[in-house]
């Protein structure tokens, strides 16, 4: 449990935590009635401050338009949908079970098979003509899937494995078709230059769970242990602890710019890094630890969070 405080806290490394005004709305339910499970994984992507798409483990899609969520609708992708990414209001890609479907602003395409069925996928689409997806292997120590999309077809890339259980790619984020970063739980970061994926030579922290990169090629990656590391000007910087977030089980990060990133944890708390300072964590989803959360920020003043109980909140 995280104890919140309205005090200004100064930390040894010079960073400080500030308590901003509570801009988050109260959580509301967007989950389907008669869900197949009490907790169903949700993913969300918001390309603008008036449009978001959320998908869930019940194989459904929901739309946020100007403050209102639609009812859940079935999306034929073979069951549980892992992830969604939208580059605009007229282009999104959802991935699940080694299949992908493309949204054109009106309807979703038929599912296309592009990777191993058992993997759990994450996808990132900076443009309608480019996406990258990674799939965490269902076999411990097995190679993860690595694929890119050019707007028409998917291209697989060879992924090596260390043979360790935690060698699973769990997150990917792209700024352009020539710049992507992918992370795995064993502390490896892969970069994509438009032609090939290359591992970072020096080790990153263990337990990397999520990464977000902006159009300026700035990235932030976070670990479940509450650490963050940033990529700027072509260099990864030494990881640092997120103040007051060690026990929050960081799970997802979204950066609206190189000066504004928000991190949400499995305990329902959100903290925001703004111009070099972290805010005091705020409990967006009360009720204790869940199995999955997601967050997407299109601007420094607009973010949407979801959790696997089918709840959402925004700011």
C-alpha positions in Angstrom: 0.0 0.0 0.0 1.3 3.4 -0.9 1.0 6.2 1.6 0.4 9.6 -0.1 1.5 12.9 1.3 0.9 16.5 0.4 4.3 17.5 1.6 7.2 18.4 -0.7 9.8 15.7 -0.5 13.4 16.2 -1.4 15.4 13.1 -2.4 19.1 12.5 -2.2 19.7 12.5 -5.9 18.3 16.0 -6.2 15.0 15.0 -7.7 11.9 16.1 -5.9 8.3 14.9 -5.8 5.5 17.4 -6.1 1.9 16.9 -5.4 -0.1 18.4 -8.4 -3.8 19.2 -8.3 -5.9 16.1 -8.6 -6.8 16.2 -12.3 -7.8 12.5 -12.6 -11.5 11.7 -12.9 -13.1 9.1 -10.7 -12.8 5.6 -12.2 -15.7 4.3 -14.1 -16.5 0.9 -15.5 -16.3 0.2 -19.2 -16.1 -3.6 -18.9 -18.6 -5.9 -20.6 -21.5 -7.4 -18.7 -21.1 -11.1 -18.3 -17.3 -11.0 -18.7 -15.6 -14.4 -18.9 -13.4 -13.5 -16.0 -13.5 -11.1 -13.1 -10.2 -9.6 -14.3 -9.5 -9.2 -18.0 -6.4 -7.5 -19.5 -7.0 -4.1 -21.1 -4.8 -2.0 -23.4 -5.4 1.6 -24.5 -4.1 4.0 -27.1 -5.0 7.6 -27.4 -3.6 9.4 -30.6 -5.5 12.6 -29.6 -7.1 14.1 -26.6 -10.6 13.3 -28.0 -10.1 9.8 -29.3 -8.9 6.6 -27.8 -9.3 2.9 -28.5 -9.2 0.2 -25.8 -9.1 -3.6 -26.4 -9.4 -6.4 -23.8 -8.9 -10.0 -23.1 -12.5 -10.8 -23.8 -11.8 -10.0 -27.5 -13.6 -6.7 -27.4 -12.9 -3.1 -28.6 -14.2 0.1 -27.1 -13.9 3.7 -28.4 -13.5 7.0 -26.4 -14.8 10.0 -28.3 -14.9 13.4 -26.7 -15.3 12.1 -23.2 -17.7 9.3 -23.8 -16.9 5.6 -24.0 -18.8 3.3 -26.4 -20.2 -0.1 -25.4 -17.8 -3.0 -25.9 -18.0 -4.6 -29.3 -16.5 -8.0 -30.4 -13.4 -8.0 -32.6 -12.7 -11.3 -34.3 -9.0 -11.9 -33.4 -9.2 -15.4 -32.0 -10.0 -14.5 -28.4 -8.0 -12.4 -26.0 -6.6 -9.2 -27.5 -3.2 -8.3 -26.2 -2.5 -4.7 -27.4 -3.6 -1.8 -29.6 -1.8 1.1 -31.1 -3.2 4.1 -33.0 -1.3 6.7 -34.9 -4.4 8.7 -35.7 -8.2 8.6 -35.5 -8.2 6.7 -38.8 -5.4 4.1 -38.2 -5.1 1.6 -35.4 -3.7 -2.0 -35.2 -4.8 -4.5 -32.6 -2.8 -7.8 -32.1 -3.7 -11.1 -30.4 -2.7 -14.7 -30.7 -0.2 -14.0 -33.5 -2.9 -12.2 -35.5 -3.5 -8.5 -36.4 -6.4 -6.4 -37.5 -6.3 -2.9 -38.9 -8.8 -0.1 -38.2 -9.4 2.6 -40.9 -11.6 4.9 -38.9 -14.8 3.0 -39.9 -14.2 -0.7 -39.6 -11.6 -3.3 -38.7 -10.0 -5.5 -41.4 -10.1 -9.3 -41.3 -7.5 -10.9 -39.1 -4.1 -11.6 -40.6 -1.7 -14.1 -39.2 1.8 -12.8 -38.6 3.5 -14.7 -35.7 3.4 -17.6 -33.3 -0.1 -18.2 -31.9 0.9 -18.7 -28.3 2.9 -15.5 -27.8 1.7 -12.4 -25.9 2.1 -9.4 -28.2 2.7 -5.6 -27.9 2.4 -3.3 -30.8 3.5 0.3 -31.6 2.4 2.2 -34.7 3.9 5.7 -35.2 2.5 6.0 -38.7 -0.2 4.3 -40.9 2.7 2.9 -43.0 4.7 1.4 -40.1 4.2 -0.7 -37.0 6.5 -2.9 -34.9 5.3 -5.8 -32.7 7.0 -8.1 -30.2 5.7 -11.3 -28.9 6.8 -12.8 -25.6 7.3 -16.6 -26.2 4.9 -19.0 -24.4 8.0 -21.3 -24.0 10.3 -20.2 -21.1 13.6 -19.2 -22.7 12.3 -19.4 -26.2 12.9 -16.7 -28.8 10.4 -13.8 -28.8 8.7 -12.7 -32.0 9.9 -9.6 -33.8 7.9 -8.2 -36.7 7.2 -5.0 -38.6 4.3 -3.8 -40.7 4.6 -1.5 -43.8 0.9 -0.8 -44.1 0.3 -3.9 -46.3 2.3 -6.9 -45.0 4.2 -8.1 -41.9 7.9 -8.9 -42.0 9.4 -11.3 -39.3 13.0 -10.8 -37.9 15.1 -13.4 -36.2 15.2 -13.0 -32.4 18.0 -14.6 -30.4 17.4 -16.1 -26.9 19.7 -16.3 -23.9 17.9 -19.4 -22.8 16.7 -17.7 -19.6 13.1 -17.8 -18.4 13.0 -14.0 -18.4 14.3 -13.6 -21.9 10.9 -12.4 -23.2 10.3 -9.2 -25.1 7.4 -7.5 -23.2 7.3 -4.0 -24.7 8.1 -2.0 -27.9 7.8 1.6 -28.8 8.6 3.4 -32.1 9.1 7.1 -33.0 9.5 6.6 -36.7 10.0 3.6 -39.1 13.7 4.0 -38.5 13.6 4.2 -34.7 12.2 1.6 -32.3 13.1 0.2 -28.9 12.1 -3.1 -27.5 12.7 -4.4 -23.9 12.8 -7.7 -22.2 12.5 -8.8 -18.6 16.1 -10.0 -18.5 17.5 -6.5 -19.0 18.0 -6.4 -22.7 17.1 -3.5 -25.0 16.9 -3.9 -28.8 17.0 -1.0 -31.1 15.6 -0.9 -34.7 17.1 1.4 -37.4 14.7 0.5 -40.2 16.7 -2.5 -41.4 17.7 -4.6 -38.4 17.2 -5.1 -34.6 20.4 -4.7 -32.6 20.9 -5.5 -28.9 22.3 -2.9 -26.6 25.8 -4.0 -25.5 25.8 -2.8 -21.8 23.1 -4.4 -19.6 20.0 -2.6 -18.6 18.2 -3.1 -15.3 16.4 -6.4 -14.8 12.5 -6.6 -14.9 12.0 -4.1 -17.7 8.3 -4.1 -18.2 7.4 -1.1 -20.4 9.0 1.5 -22.7 7.6 4.6 -24.4 9.4 6.7 -27.1 8.4 10.2 -28.4 8.7 11.6 -31.9 11.9 13.4 -30.8 13.5 9.9 -30.2 13.4 10.3 -26.4 12.5 7.1 -24.6 11.7 6.1 -21.0 11.8 2.5 -19.8 10.6 1.3 -16.4 11.0 -1.8 -14.3 8.6 -3.5 -11.9 11.0 -2.7 -9.1 10.3 1.1 -9.6 13.3 2.2 -11.6 13.4 4.3 -14.8 16.0 4.9 -17.4 15.9 7.3 -20.3 17.3 7.5 -23.8 18.2 10.9 -25.1 20.6 12.2 -27.8 21.5 8.7 -28.8 22.5 7.5 -25.3 20.8 5.4 -22.6 21.4 7.0 -19.2 21.9 5.2 -15.9 18.7 4.0 -14.3 17.3 5.8 -11.3 14.7 5.0 -8.7 11.3 6.6 -9.2 10.7 8.3 -5.8 8.1 6.8 -3.6 7.2 4.2 -6.3 9.2 1.1 -5.3 6.2 -0.7 -3.9 3.8 0.5 -6.6 4.8 -2.3 -9.0 5.4 -0.1 -12.1 3.7 -1.7 -15.1 3.3 0.8 -17.9 4.8 4.1 -19.1 3.5 6.7 -21.6 5.5 9.8 -22.7 3.7 12.7 -24.3 7.0 14.5 -24.8 10.6 14.4 -23.8 9.7 16.4 -20.7 6.4 14.6 -19.7 6.0 10.9 -18.9 3.5 9.1 -16.7 3.9 5.7 -15.1 1.1 3.5 -13.7 1.6 0.6 -11.3 -0.4 -2.5 -10.5 -1.5 -0.9 -7.3 -3.4 1.7 -9.2 -1.0 4.6 -8.5 0.2 7.0 -11.2 3.3 9.2 -11.0 4.3 11.8 -13.6 7.8 12.9 -14.6 7.5 16.6 -15.6 10.6 18.6 -16.5 12.9 16.5 -14.4 10.7 16.0 -11.3 8.4 13.2 -10.3 5.0 13.9 -8.8 3.9 12.2 -5.6 2.0 9.0 -6.6 -1.7 9.4 -6.8 -4.1 6.4 -6.4 -6.2 6.5 -9.6 -7.7 3.0 -9.1 -8.3 2.2 -5.4 -8.8 -1.4 -4.3 -5.4 -2.9 -4.2 -3.1 -4.7 -6.6 -4.4 -6.1 -9.9 -2.9 -8.2 -12.6 -2.7 -5.5 -15.4 -3.0 -1.8 -16.1 -2.4 0.4 -19.1 -1.9 4.1 -19.7 -1.8 6.4 -22.8 -1.0 10.1 -22.8 -1.5 12.1 -26.0 -0.5 15.5 -24.4 0.9 16.6 -21.1 -2.6 17.4 -19.9 -4.5 14.3 -21.3 -4.0 10.7 -20.3 -6.2 7.7 -20.0 -5.6 4.8 -17.7 -7.3 1.3 -17.7 -7.1 -1.7 -15.5 -8.0 -5.3 -15.8 -11.2 -4.9 -13.8 -12.6 -3.0 -16.8 -12.2 0.4 -15.1 -10.9 3.6 -16.7 -10.0 7.1 -15.5 -8.6 10.2 -17.3 -7.0 13.5 -16.7 
